[in-house]
Every structure is written in C-alpha cells, then in structure tokens.
Amino acid sequence: MSNAHMIIDEKDWEGLPENKRSWIMYNTMQSVEHRVTKLEGRKWIDKSLTAIFGLIGGFVAYFGINLR
C-alpha cells in the first residue's frame, strides 16, 4: 500500500469514466482502513505514554509546591 495521497479536483473528477472513479474510491477506502487500523493498534503505546508523563508531571508538581 502506498503512502501517496491523490488529490483530484472537481473538474478532473467529472471527466473520469465511472470505472476509474470506482477504482479511486476503492483505493481511498483501503488507505483509510489501513491508517485507522494502524492508529487503533497504538492504544497501549498511547496509554503507556500518558501514564508515564502523568507520573512525571505529578512529581514535578509535588516538588514545585514543596519548594515554595
């Protein structure tokens, strides 16, 4: 699957035959599905980073308040 993004304006779209339009729509939907699946697979990374940075922020806040 390529990472190239195809930009088609309205004028070009109107000039395309129906089978070419269908193929472009199919490729676009496959690309979106691939990207969403990839993002959904990163949940544990996002949650882990959130917990780590939350702990770091908590320590910084705690020591910042105690130093005053």
C-alpha positions in Angstrom: 0.0 0.0 0.0 1.5 3.3 -1.0 1.5 6.4 1.2 0.9 8.7 -1.7 -2.1 10.9 -1.5 -4.0 11.6 -4.6 -5.7 15.0 -4.9 -8.4 15.2 -7.5 -10.4 18.4 -8.0 -14.0 18.5 -9.2 -13.1 19.2 -12.8 -10.9 16.2 -13.1 -13.4 14.0 -11.3 -16.2 14.9 -13.7 -14.0 13.9 -16.7 -13.2 10.4 -15.3 -15.0 7.3 -16.5 -17.2 5.5 -13.9 -14.8 2.5 -13.6 -11.8 4.9 -12.8 -13.9 6.7 -10.2 -14.8 3.4 -8.6 -11.2 2.3 -8.5 -10.1 5.6 -6.9 -12.9 5.3 -4.3 -11.8 1.7 -3.5 -8.1 2.7 -3.1 -9.1 5.6 -0.9 -11.2 3.4 1.4 -8.4 0.8 1.6 -6.0 3.6 2.5 -8.3 4.9 5.2 -8.9 1.4 6.6 -5.1 0.8 6.8 -4.5 4.1 8.6 -7.3 3.6 11.1 -6.2 0.1 11.9 -2.7 1.3 12.4 -3.9 4.1 14.8 -6.1 1.7 16.7 -3.2 -0.7 17.3 -1.3 2.0 19.1 -3.7 2.2 22.1 -1.3 0.6 24.5 1.5 2.9 23.5 -0.7 6.0 24.0 -1.9 4.8 27.4 1.6 4.0 28.5 3.0 7.3 27.5 0.0 9.1 29.2 0.7 7.2 32.4 4.5 7.9 32.3 4.1 11.6 31.6 1.3 11.9 34.2 3.7 10.5 36.8 6.5 12.8 35.7 4.0 15.8 35.9 2.8 14.7 39.3 6.4 14.6 40.7 7.2 17.9 39.2 4.1 19.5 40.6 4.7 17.9 44.0 8.3 19.1 44.3 7.3 22.5 42.9 4.7 23.0 45.6 7.0 21.8 48.3 9.9 24.1 47.3 7.8 27.3 47.8 
